[in-house]
Amino acid sequence: MKIGIIGAGAVGSIIAREFHKLPADKVELTLMAKSARDGFTILEQGVKTFHEIKVHKVSQVTDKFDVLFIATKTPALTALKDTINSITHKDSEIIYALNGMGYDSIFDQGIPGVVYISGQQHDDYIEHYVNQKIILPERQFIYTDKLIELIDNTESVNFELLKSSEFNKMRYEKLLINVGINSMTALSKNTSKIFEDEKTVQLTKRLLTESVAVVNLCNKDKVEIDEGFVDYAMNMYYSYPRDMGTSMYYDVMANKTTEFKYIQQYVHSMKQGYDVDTPVLDIVVTLLAAYEKN
Ligand SMILES: NC(=O)c1ccc[n+]([C@@H]2O[C@H](COP(=O)([O-])OP(=O)(O)OC[C@H]3O[C@@H](n4cnc5c(N)ncnc54)[C@H](OP(=O)(O)O)[C@@H]3O)[C@@H](O)[C@H]2O)c1
């Protein structure tokens, strides 16, 4: 089985490090990114390790993959469309190892994933904080089911690739978690320490409450987010190290395009045709859209 991973950053490198341990007679693994290199370094629990897993320049790859993980950031999806079509076949399973929602239909063979891998790409190494897990919808897959079986049967592989009947709910919850903290850290240009400020806490709660209301009223997946979700999300934010940023915070600090289109804008666009008042979400979306203007 041919497995491809596009993206050798925080998420892609952790998937590659673990899948590289799968039996070579059963899995042929190819890691790809914008540029080629001989491997990557992961910093974990204070220790830096270089992993000699070749990173190929995606535009030079000609293989056709049975399972392809997309672990870039969402702004790369459009640019990669033709390339991905050329390295997949009609039965390929394309797993979106991405945050956000609203891009599922870009590839007919696309499978959404909820990614629990927490890390950050630095200039010359990747810092891995916690988790190595991706949740998929509860469906039958030709290749991915075999991959799951292989992972489960290979003791050295420390990765959870799971299917869950609660997938849709998990996905909306992850989206909402991102709407809350990513918006506040990106717009304040500050890390999780912002939650030491009571006014910021109140504003984040309002943003989350409005976003939960939109999801509950407007989602077509019959998902109902529980009443206690806002407190759950806030407690999660409080538990983060005060100097930890978010992916959107790091993007803004580096003046890069963010994943806003498939996170905040996606939630905002859900309410079209519905009567729901979201003053804080409206401002957040307006400011993030303004940031994206070039
Ligand atoms: N980091 C986290 O903690 C975390 C947690 C959950 C979910 N996520 C989500 O997972 C996704 C990946 O995030 P990440 O943190 O792993 O990103 P990242 O560290 O910034 O890595 C992105 C990777 O994508 C590659 N890439 C970007 N544009 C490309 C293109 N046009 N062609 C080929 N490769 C391209 C980059 O290649 P080069 O290295 O060559 O530049 C890089 O290796 C995002 O949707 C993110 O929101 C991240």
The ligand as a Tripos MOL2 file, in Angstrom:
@<TRIPOS>MOLECULE
LIG
   48    52     1     0     0
SMALL
NO_CHARGES

@<TRIPOS>ATOM
      1 N1          0.2550   22.3530   14.8710 N.am      1 LIG1
      2 C1         -0.7490   21.9440   15.6120 C.2       1 LIG1
      3 O1         -0.6280   21.8870   16.8520 O.2       1 LIG1
      4 C2         -2.0450   21.5170   14.9870 C.ar      1 LIG1
      5 C3         -2.9880   20.8480   15.7680 C.ar      1 LIG1
      6 C4         -4.1670   20.4210   15.1810 C.ar      1 LIG1
      7 C5         -4.4070   20.6990   13.8670 C.ar      1 LIG1
      8 N2         -3.4990   21.3890   13.1410 N.ar      1 LIG1
      9 C6         -3.8100   21.6510   11.7380 C.3       1 LIG1
     10 O2         -3.0280   20.7670   10.9410 O.3       1 LIG1
     11 C7         -2.7120   21.3980    9.6960 C.3       1 LIG1
     12 C8         -1.1900   21.3910    9.5210 C.3       1 LIG1
     13 O3         -0.6530   22.2490   10.5110 O.3       1 LIG1
     14 P1          0.8730   22.2680   10.9170 P.3       1 LIG1
     15 O4          0.9350   22.9590   12.2350 O.co2     1 LIG1
     16 O5          1.4700   20.9310   10.7750 O.co2     1 LIG1
     17 O6          1.4860   23.2280    9.7900 O.3       1 LIG1
     18 P2          3.0270   23.6100    9.5730 P.3       1 LIG1
     19 O7          3.8320   23.1760   10.7420 O.co2     1 LIG1
     20 O8          3.0380   25.0330    9.1830 O.co2     1 LIG1
     21 O9          3.4630   22.7090    8.3460 O.3       1 LIG1
     22 C9          2.9010   22.8830    7.0880 C.3       1 LIG1
     23 C10         3.6420   21.9980    6.1120 C.3       1 LIG1
     24 O10         2.9530   22.0980    4.8800 O.3       1 LIG1
     25 C11         3.9010   22.2590    3.8380 C.3       1 LIG1
     26 N3          3.2850   23.0300    2.7560 N.ar      1 LIG1
     27 C12         2.7140   24.2560    2.8110 C.ar      1 LIG1
     28 N4          2.3060   24.6460    1.5820 N.ar      1 LIG1
     29 C13         2.6310   23.6350    0.7470 C.ar      1 LIG1
     30 C14         2.5040   23.4340   -0.6490 C.ar      1 LIG1
     31 N5          1.9290   24.3560   -1.4320 N.pl3     1 LIG1
     32 N6          2.9590   22.2790   -1.1660 N.ar      1 LIG1
     33 C15         3.5280   21.3370   -0.3720 C.ar      1 LIG1
     34 N7          3.6850   21.4620    0.9580 N.ar      1 LIG1
     35 C16         3.2460   22.6040    1.5020 C.ar      1 LIG1
     36 C17         5.0620   23.0030    4.4460 C.3       1 LIG1
     37 O11         6.1870   22.7220    3.6150 O.3       1 LIG1
     38 P3          7.6570   23.3040    3.8880 P.3       1 LIG1
     39 O12         8.0720   22.6690    5.1900 O.co2     1 LIG1
     40 O13         8.4820   22.8210    2.7400 O.co2     1 LIG1
     41 O14         7.5040   24.7770    3.9690 O.co2     1 LIG1
     42 C18         5.0980   22.3930    5.8530 C.3       1 LIG1
     43 O15         5.9030   21.2330    5.8580 O.3       1 LIG1
     44 C19        -3.3310   22.7960    9.7610 C.3       1 LIG1
     45 O16        -4.6040   22.7870    9.1870 O.3       1 LIG1
     46 C20        -3.4350   23.0530   11.2690 C.3       1 LIG1
     47 O17        -4.4450   23.9850   11.6090 O.3       1 LIG1
     48 C21        -2.3000   21.7850   13.6520 C.ar      1 LIG1
@<TRIPOS>BOND
     1     1     2 1
     2     2     3 2
     3     2     4 1
     4     4     5 ar
     5     4    48 ar
     6     5     6 ar
     7     6     7 ar
     8     7     8 ar
     9     8     9 1
    10     8    48 ar
    11     9    10 1
    12     9    46 1
    13    10    11 1
    14    11    12 1
    15    11    44 1
    16    12    13 1
    17    13    14 1
    18    14    15 2
    19    14    16 1
    20    14    17 1
    21    17    18 1
    22    18    19 2
    23    18    20 1
    24    18    21 1
    25    21    22 1
    26    22    23 1
    27    23    24 1
    28    23    42 1
    29    24    25 1
    30    25    26 1
    31    25    36 1
    32    26    27 ar
    33    26    35 ar
    34    27    28 ar
    35    28    29 ar
    36    29    30 ar
    37    29    35 ar
    38    30    31 1
    39    30    32 ar
    40    32    33 ar
    41    33    34 ar
    42    34    35 ar
    43    36    37 1
    44    36    42 1
    45    37    38 1
    46    38    39 2
    47    38    40 1
    48    38    41 1
    49    42    43 1
    50    44    45 1
    51    44    46 1
    52    46    47 1
@<TRIPOS>SUBSTRUCTURE
     1 LIG1         1 GROUP 0 **** ****
